[in-house]
Amino acid sequence: MAAVGKRERRWLWIAAIPMALLALSCIYPIVFAINNALKTSKGYILDRFGMVTDPTVQNFADAWGRARFSEYFVNSVLVTAGAVGLLLLLSSLVGFALAMLRFPFRRLVFVAILGALMIPIQVVLVPFYRTVEGLGLLNTRVGLVLAYTAFFLPFSIYLMTAFYRGLPRELLEAARMDGARFLEVWWHVMLPLGRPALLTLGILNTLYCWNDVLISLLVLQDRRTLMVGIAALRGEYTTNVPLLAAGIVLAAAPIVLVYLVFQRRIVGGISVGAVKG
């Protein structure tokens, strides 16, 4: 038994080596961005990869002003909150219907939703832009909210369907026998039970919407979101890297904080589909 324990510990140490290297590869860009954000332009040119010796916070102040951080931050918060709320509502309703109800072509609908997950966003950008322009939603927050909902809804439906399928069907039958309608079953039974999955889905969709640049750049061409504003800090011919790094750190700080607080929920939600799908 002792030999088996030593062998297991040896394999754990061997497996820990590539995992540690992977962790370092993820941590290094963060350290690199913060380190360069604290440098002056001259300090960065003289030593791009060295540790900062004369730190300054002026880059953060300049990035806040030049990127119009406060205005773009409000745009990002409103759009992200609207899209995440709409995604949670629709995915919970559709996931409940696909998992618990019986209606014609139910499996075909679910397969079509899974197929939508395989379509790259870049493939549909041209018809997407023409549709948004034709509906008069260009340069509106509502248009961007609806765009995020359309692009991120297939994954959201899949996750909620996988979660609801893991719940006993007897819950639906018991509620129906008590005279509850389908919407009442969803509201009073399924929605409370689905809170863990909904919380995870909300966190994931918040990450997606907050970090998006491509869709936001197409829809909100005049009223930018925060990530688009940070990207605009890049110069046409040269780029002030410390200034850009400071902007990236400011923009990423809220979402990194959300991830650190809810990281266990995120990991648990990703495994829902694999375990209960």
C-alpha positions, 0 to 999 in steps of 0.5 A: 500500500505504501508503494502504491501511495508513493507511486501515485504521489510521483505521478501527481508531481509529474502531472503538476509540472505541465500544469504549472507551466500552463498556469505560468503561461496564463499569468505572464500576460497579466504580469507583463501588462501591469508591469508595462503599464507602470513604465514611462514610454522611455522606460519601455523603449529602453527595457521592454521586458524588464521589471519597472524601476521607476513606476508611474500611474500617469498612464492610467490617468491618460488612458482614462481620459483618452479612452473616454473611460467613464462614458464607454464604461457606462455603455458596456455596463448597460449593454452587458446587463441588458444582453445577459438578462435577456439571455437568461430569460430566453434560455431558461424558457427554451431550455425548460421547453426542450428538456421537459415538454413533449412537442413535435420536432423537439429533437430537431430543434435542439439539433438545429441549436447545436448546429448554430454553435458550430457557425463562426461569427465571421461567416455571418457578419455581412448579412448580420450588418445588413439586417441591423442596418435595415432594422434601424438598430445601427448605433443603438444600445438596443441593437447591440443587446439584440445582437449579443442575444442572437449570437450567444443564445445557442450556447445558453439554451444548450447549457440550460437544456442540459441542466433541466434534463438532469432534474426529475420529470416527476416535478413537472408531472406533480405540478401539473396534477396540482393544476399549475400551467406550464409557465407557472411550473417554470416560474415556481419550480424550474426557475428556483431549481435552475439558479445555480446554472443561471448564475453560471450562465450569467457569469459566462455571458458577462465575460463574453459580452464585456470582452467583445470587440468585433460585434460592438465595433459593427453595431455601435460605431459612434457610441463605443463600448469600453473594449472598443475604446481601449483598442482605439488607443493603438496608434496608426503608425506607432503605439504607446505601449504603456498607455495601451497596457494601462487601458487594458488593465483598467478595462480588464479589472472589473471582469477579472474580479468577477471571475475570481469571485465566481470561478468555481461557479464557472467551472461547475457550469461548464461541466453541467453539459458533460455530466447531465447532457 
